[in-house]
Amino acid sequence: MTVPVITAFERSPDGGKGLARDMRVRWALEEVGAQYEVRPVSFAAMKEPAHLRLHPFGQIPTWEQDGLELFESGAIVFHIAERYEGLLPRDADARARAVMWMFASLSTIEPPILELQNAKFAEGGQPWAAERMPLVLDRIRVRLRELAARLGEREWLDGEFSAGDLMMVSVLRRVRPSGLLDEFPALAAYVARGEARPAFARAYEAQAAPFRETPGE
């Protein structure tokens, strides 16, 4: 088995804050202790045929290993979780619930968060943007309130840490700059627990490294 190769932004728009989706894949690989290589891709190269063959929508991350090519961070993390021990419970029911939470993070929690990003950056100059913003924020609050109620005082969503938590924490980190996460202390603490994991720290360090200034410059 060869070492998997994943793609990441050559210069991520977040400046190394670990919000790009390759961070989820890096974190998963670090959790299971797998070696991997990262191939940085420029914005121009993302729209060229070579990359579009891997990712038809011209985004990152992608996965290449032994002839298998994947795109979409959720699919890649699920593949890692199935192939290696450590991210999915062995019990069949608990495993199904972990996968359920992976889907919930991407299908229920992340969409309104992405809507906020679009409202700020893609639509911020529109005359109706200021009027729409409170509606966008409230839609996020509804989902965060529901998630916080389900999490309660649990450390993780369903027993031990799983790929479901990895994906959920990754998604919730994207709403932190808005300040909304601070409105839900249980969720803020949940995210902090995820970030305190050694595997997260290793993944964060790796993705942030290219953004540091070279000594002496």
N, C-alpha and C positions, 0 to 999 in steps of 0.2 A: 504494500500500500504506500503510495507516494504522499508527501506532505500536501495538504490542501492549500490552494492559493485563493485568497479573497481579494476583492478590489475595494478601494477606499478613495475618497476625494484626495487629489494631489494637494489641494489647499481647501480645506473644508470651510464653508461659510460661517461655521460657528467658532472658528479660530481655535479649535482644539478643546472645546468644552465637553466633548463626548456626546453631543446630541445627534450627530449623524448616525444613520442606521447601521453602518459597519461596526459601531461600538457594541451593538447587541450581539453580533456574531463573534467579535473578539472576546467579549465577556463569556459567552457560552463556551468557546474553545478553552479559555483560561480555567473555567470551572471544571472542565473534564480533564484538564492537564494535557491537551493535545498540542502538538507543534503545528505551526502554520506559517505561511508566508503572506505578505501583503504587497499587492501591486498597486501603487498609486496611479490614478487616472485623472487627467486634466479634464476641464469642462469641454474643451474642444474634442478631445479623444472620445468622450462619452457619446458623442453624436456620430462617430465614424463607424463604418461597417464592421470593423473588427470587434468593437465593443457591443454594437447593436446585435451582433450574432449571439452574444452571451445574454444581453438584457435588451429585449425588443423595445423597451421604453426609455432606454438611454440613461439609466440611473445606476446607483450603487446600493448595496454590495452585490457581488456575484461570487459564485463558488465554483472552483474547478478541482477535481480530484479523480484520477484514474478513469478519465473519460466521462465522468458525471459533471454536468454543468447545471447550475441552479441560479435563479434570481429570486428576489423577495426575501427580506430578512426573516420573516416568520417561517417561511419554508426551510430556509437554511438552518435556523436554530432548531427547528423540529427534527431535521435530518441529523444534526449533531446529537441531539438528545436521544434519538433512537439508536444511533451507532455507538455511542459511548455511555458508560455508567455515570450517574451522578446528577442528571437533570430531570429524570422521570422516575417516579416510584415503581417498584417491582409489582406491587399489588395492582391488579387490573383496574379496579374501580378508582383507586387513587390516581392511577396513570391517566385514566379518562378525564378525571376532573382537572388534572394539571393541563392537559391539552385544551380543555374547555376554557380555562383561564387565559391560555395563549390567544385563543380566538377572541375572547372578550376584550382583551387589551387592545387588539388591532381593529376589531369590528365595532366595538361599543364605546370604548374610552378614547381612543386616538382620533377618530373623525372630527369631533367638535374641537379638539385641540388644534388640529390642522386647519380647521375653519378659522380659528383665531389668528393663526399665522398668515393665512391668506387675507383676512380682513385688515391686518396691520400693514403688510408689505406689498401685496398685490393690488389691494383695493383702497388703501389708505388715502389716496388722493381724490377719491370720488366724493361728490357733494353729499352723498347719503351715508358716508362711512361712519361719521360720529353718531348718527342716529341708530345705526345698525349694531354698533359695538356692544351696548348693554345686553342686547338679545343674544349675541354670540357668547358673552361671558356667562350669562345665566344658563345657557344650555350646558356649558362645561360644569358649572356649579351643581346642576341637577345630577349629572353623572358622578361627580366626585362625592356628593352627599350619599348617593346610593352605594357607592363603593366603600366609603368609610363606614357606613352602617353594616355592611356585610363583613368587613374586616374586623370590626369591633376591637377587642383587646388582643386579638391573635398576633403572633409574631409574623406569620406568613399566611397566605390565603387559604391553604388547606394542609395543615400539618407541617411537614418539612419543606424547606426551600426547594423550589422546582423551576422548570422552564417557564411555568406560568408566572411565577414571581419575577423572574428575570425580565420577561417581556413587559410585565405591568410596571415595574420600577422604571424600565427604560422609557416607556411611554410617559409616565408621570413626570419624569425629569424635564420633559419638553414644555410642561406648563409652568414650571417653577419661575421662569423670568417674569411671568405675568403677575406674580404675587398671589395667585389663586390657591396654590398649594398650601400656603401659610394659613389659609382660612380653615384648613382641616388638619389639626395637629396630629391625628392618628395616621393620616396618609403621609404627612411630612416625616414623621418618625419611621414609618414603613420604608420610605425611600432612603432615609439615612441609614437604616439597617442594611439595605441592599448595597449602598455605596461603601459601607464599612467592610464588606467582604473582601478578603485578600485578592480574589480573582478579579473583582471589579477594579481594584486599585492597579493591578498589573495591566489590565486592558486599557484603563484610562491613561496610564503612563505611556503606553505604547502609541496610542493614537495622538496624544498631545506632544510627543517628542519632536515631530517635524516643525512645530510652531515656535519652538524655543530658539532664541538667538544663539548663533554659534559663538562660543567663548572668544573674546578678543575683538568681536565686531562692534 
